[in-house]
Structure formats: structure tokens, C-alpha cells
Amino acid sequence: MVSDAKPGNHSREPGVTSLPSIVADPRHIMRRLRVFSIAALLLAGTPAAAQQLALSVAVQPCAPEEPDSVQISWTAPCEGDGWLLDTEAGCRMWDWHPGPEDRAAWSGSCRDGLKHGAGVVQWTEHGQAIDRFEGTYRFGRRVGFGRYTWNDAHRFEGNYADNVPDGYGTLQIAGQTLAGNWHNGCLTVGARVVAIGVPRASCMAGEERPHRSAQQ
């Protein structure tokens, strides 16, 4: 029996639908690839695409740092909680004793592994928020105006240079407010001396801290 089917056609039983054969045409594929490439280039110029590209870049973690130490020349605060009477340093705040889960979270950016730019550092101890700094870093060193909070009753607000208070600043501590011009982390008001981030002995001796360059 001679079939009357034309070349390229396939006979089928009544009620059965056959699927057309799909032939991969290289020219058709190349045209689609060009269209996809142009669309990708146009999308890359949009703000949304730029944001996605920025999020896809791995951010280098910043070097960790400890909370600021505080040492004072009078001993009354050491009669309460949160202070330690040290035979060498005098009256000072308790040290940070972090657990494995504790860290210093930085909200800003890093440059060469160092905090750089404006942001907030939040320290935790045993999962609880403790010290907090809001201000600006330059290559890992605090500069300019900043706020440092130890707890609800103790806080500093003022100028920083080379990572410590330097210039005018106000300190609320142990129920008192001390204000004046700080120098290398030290403030002297009458007979009272406060040291933040440096040993109080350096304030008493009038020692100069070693100068650091902007990228140290």
C-alpha cells in the first residue's frame, strides 16, 4: 500500500495529537543570546542592579576592639556596683569579660580591615548590650565628634582624636557631670582626674601619647 503522507509528515491514529519536532537552530540561539546580553547591560545601569552588585561583594570584617576603660582619681564610686578598686589604677570600671557569643558589632564600613567612616559600635556581654559608641572612625581610630555610653548613668559626648577624647567634651559619671578640654584621653577638673582609654598614670605624669599617622 502506498502512503499519501507528504515528506516531513507523520501518520497518526485518529484522536491522537502529535507534538511537532523541535530542531535547535544555531542562528536562532545566537540571536537569543544577543538579546539576553543587551538586556543584562541595560539592567546593570539601574539603581536596583547596582545595589544587588554591591550586596554580592564580600565585605572584609573589621578588626575587633575592646570597650573603653575608665579610671578616676576618687574612690567613692568603687563603693557601688560596676566599679573595681585597683591597687595600681585606683577606682575603675569593671573589665569586659565576653563569652564566646559576645562581640563588638560595627554598623559602618571597613577599609583594609579597619573601621572607616561613620557608624555605631555595640558591645555585648553574655548576650546583653553594654557599651556603645556612635561616631566616626578613620582607619580604625576615632576622630571628630562622638558619643560613648557605658550604661544609663555613665556617658561621654565630645571630640575624639587618635581614638581617645581630645578637645572639648562632657562626661557624666558617678552622679557628676565633668566638662572641659580633654587631652590625650585625660581630663582634670580641680582635684579630680579622669582617664578614658588610657591609664590614669599617664594623665598624672603628663605623658604624651605617640602620634599616629592617618593610616595607622
Summary of the structure (lengths in Angstrom):
residues: 216
radius of gyration: 33.0
end to end distance: 94.6
largest distance: 121.7
contacts: 525
relative contact order: 0.11
helix: 18%
strand: 40%
